[in-house]
Amino acid sequence: MVTSKEQMLDATGLMCPMPLLKAKQALRQLQAGQILHVMASDAGSSRDIPVFVHRSGHTLKRSEEIGGIFHFWIAKGLE
C-alpha cells in the first residue's frame, strides 16, 4: 500500500549500479521522514542499498525478498 508519505521506485530489470543510483535520485526529491519503497531485481542491490542507507543517514525500515524481487522501505533522514 502506497501512502502520501510513501513513494515507489521500480528498478526491476536494471543492473548494478542503476538501482542504487535511481534510489539516491529519488531520495533527493523527498522530504525528511518520507518513505521510498524501492523494488530491484539485481542481486547486488541486496547488499548495496542497505550499506548506502546506513552510511547516508537514512533509515532502512524494512527489507525483504519476494519472488526474486528485493524490496526496501527507506525513510529519508535529515541531510
Backbone bond lengths (Angstrom), bond angles and torsions (degrees), N, CA, C in turn:
res aa  C-N    CA-C-N  psi(-1)  N-CA   C-N-CA  omega(-1)  CA-C   N-CA-C  phi
1 M - - - 1.456 - - 1.522 109.16 -
2 V 1.308 117.13 127.42 1.454 122.62 179.72 1.516 108.64 -99.10
3 T 1.317 116.67 124.97 1.457 121.26 178.43 1.520 109.13 -103.07
4 S 1.328 116.58 175.36 1.464 120.11 178.80 1.528 111.10 -65.41
5 K 1.341 116.14 -22.75 1.462 119.51 177.67 1.519 111.76 -87.69
6 E 1.336 117.49 -4.76 1.456 121.10 -175.82 1.523 110.72 -116.53
7 Q 1.315 115.45 133.95 1.457 122.10 174.73 1.520 107.82 -115.38
8 M 1.320 117.19 152.07 1.445 120.98 -178.56 1.526 110.32 -115.77
9 L 1.328 115.46 139.33 1.456 122.29 175.53 1.516 107.92 -126.58
10 D 1.323 116.93 113.73 1.457 121.97 177.73 1.524 108.31 -95.49
11 A 1.332 115.60 101.98 1.464 121.37 179.55 1.531 110.61 -107.81
12 T 1.334 116.28 20.45 1.458 119.25 178.19 1.521 109.23 -65.78
13 G 1.320 115.94 142.80 1.463 121.01 -179.10 1.514 113.50 88.10
14 L 1.325 117.97 -12.54 1.462 121.41 178.83 1.524 109.58 -90.78
15 M 1.317 115.83 140.35 1.455 121.20 -179.99 1.521 109.94 -95.18
16 C 1.329 115.06 156.10 1.458 123.41 177.76 1.530 109.76 -53.45
17 P 1.300 119.23 133.78 1.459 130.12 10.40 1.530 114.04 -100.87
18 M 1.319 117.91 14.76 1.466 120.56 -172.47 1.535 114.72 -60.68
19 P 1.342 120.98 -41.37 1.480 117.54 178.20 1.530 112.07 -58.82
20 L 1.319 116.69 -40.29 1.467 120.08 178.89 1.527 110.82 -66.88
21 L 1.310 117.55 -44.59 1.470 120.58 179.74 1.523 111.30 -62.87
22 K 1.326 116.72 -42.28 1.469 120.21 178.61 1.536 110.63 -64.84
23 A 1.339 116.83 -38.06 1.468 120.02 177.70 1.525 110.60 -63.87
24 K 1.324 117.14 -42.68 1.470 120.62 178.20 1.522 110.30 -59.73
25 Q 1.335 116.88 -45.30 1.466 120.89 179.60 1.524 111.06 -61.95
26 A 1.327 116.63 -44.09 1.462 120.69 -178.32 1.527 111.15 -65.36
27 L 1.321 117.04 -39.55 1.464 120.06 179.43 1.526 111.64 -63.42
28 R 1.320 117.36 -33.34 1.481 120.35 178.67 1.528 111.57 -62.05
29 Q 1.331 117.14 -26.26 1.463 121.69 -177.60 1.528 112.78 -84.71
30 L 1.334 117.31 -10.85 1.456 121.33 -176.45 1.520 111.52 -95.32
31 Q 1.309 114.74 162.41 1.459 120.85 174.48 1.521 108.55 -98.16
32 A 1.312 116.73 157.64 1.463 121.97 -179.87 1.524 110.20 -51.82
33 G 1.317 115.45 133.97 1.448 121.28 179.02 1.514 114.94 94.31
34 Q 1.339 116.74 -20.76 1.456 118.94 177.90 1.526 109.53 -70.60
35 I 1.323 115.68 154.86 1.458 123.00 -176.43 1.525 109.77 -106.51
36 L 1.330 115.42 134.62 1.457 122.03 172.31 1.522 107.27 -111.23
37 H 1.323 116.58 121.24 1.474 122.52 176.29 1.523 106.44 -98.70
38 V 1.321 115.54 110.61 1.467 121.70 -179.02 1.517 108.70 -103.04
39 M 1.321 116.12 133.48 1.457 122.61 173.23 1.520 107.63 -117.66
40 A 1.322 117.45 128.33 1.459 121.69 -178.01 1.524 109.57 -142.81
41 S 1.331 115.62 143.07 1.462 120.45 178.78 1.523 112.20 -100.57
42 D 1.312 118.31 -15.32 1.457 122.05 -179.86 1.531 109.76 -73.60
43 A 1.323 116.29 124.49 1.472 120.93 -176.56 1.526 112.59 -60.37
44 G 1.315 118.20 -28.84 1.460 121.12 178.42 1.521 112.72 -62.07
45 S 1.315 116.22 -23.80 1.462 120.67 179.08 1.519 111.78 -63.70
46 S 1.334 116.53 -30.76 1.463 119.79 -178.40 1.518 111.89 -64.28
47 R 1.311 116.74 -20.87 1.465 122.53 177.05 1.531 110.55 -101.61
48 D 1.331 116.13 -47.78 1.463 121.66 -171.86 1.524 113.78 -65.18
49 I 1.307 117.43 -45.36 1.466 120.09 -174.86 1.529 111.58 -67.34
50 P 1.340 120.50 -47.29 1.474 118.18 177.10 1.533 113.39 -60.58
51 V 1.329 117.90 -37.60 1.470 120.35 178.58 1.526 109.91 -64.56
52 F 1.326 117.02 -46.05 1.468 120.86 177.87 1.523 111.02 -58.30
53 V 1.342 116.48 -47.13 1.465 120.96 -178.01 1.528 110.14 -59.43
54 H 1.317 116.57 -45.66 1.464 121.08 -179.83 1.529 111.95 -60.98
55 R 1.321 116.48 -41.39 1.469 120.94 -176.44 1.521 113.79 -80.13
56 S 1.310 117.70 -17.09 1.466 120.05 -171.67 1.521 114.81 -102.46
57 G 1.329 117.45 -1.00 1.458 118.82 178.10 1.510 114.57 88.76
58 H 1.329 117.10 5.02 1.456 120.61 174.60 1.534 107.65 -90.06
59 T 1.333 117.22 177.20 1.458 121.32 -179.47 1.519 110.13 -125.94
60 L 1.320 116.01 126.78 1.456 121.04 174.38 1.525 107.07 -84.09
61 K 1.326 116.03 105.01 1.459 121.60 -176.16 1.523 111.49 -76.16
62 R 1.323 115.55 -35.26 1.455 120.37 -176.51 1.517 108.79 -165.53
63 S 1.328 116.85 148.81 1.460 121.51 172.25 1.517 108.04 -147.99
64 E 1.311 114.97 146.04 1.456 120.38 177.23 1.522 109.56 -160.68
65 E 1.321 114.86 160.41 1.456 121.32 175.61 1.521 107.40 -111.60
66 I 1.315 115.73 127.80 1.458 121.66 179.44 1.521 107.62 -129.20
67 G 1.304 116.47 112.02 1.467 120.48 176.86 1.512 114.03 58.49
68 G 1.321 117.16 38.05 1.461 120.40 178.80 1.522 114.16 83.11
69 I 1.315 117.28 2.14 1.465 121.82 177.23 1.523 107.88 -108.58
70 F 1.321 115.95 128.69 1.459 122.06 178.68 1.522 108.86 -90.27
71 H 1.314 115.91 129.56 1.465 122.49 -179.97 1.524 108.64 -115.93
72 F 1.321 115.26 134.59 1.464 122.06 178.97 1.514 108.33 -132.77
73 W 1.323 116.73 132.25 1.452 122.36 173.70 1.517 106.71 -111.62
74 I 1.334 114.99 111.78 1.458 121.99 -173.22 1.523 108.88 -113.63
75 A 1.333 116.57 125.70 1.470 121.13 173.94 1.527 107.01 -93.02
76 K 1.322 114.57 124.42 1.469 118.40 -179.99 1.520 109.74 -68.26
77 G 1.312 114.45 131.59 1.468 120.85 177.58 1.516 110.87 -90.29
78 L 1.304 115.40 -178.25 1.458 121.01 175.73 1.523 108.29 -77.47
79 E 1.318 116.37 141.74 1.458 118.47 179.93 1.500 110.22 -115.11
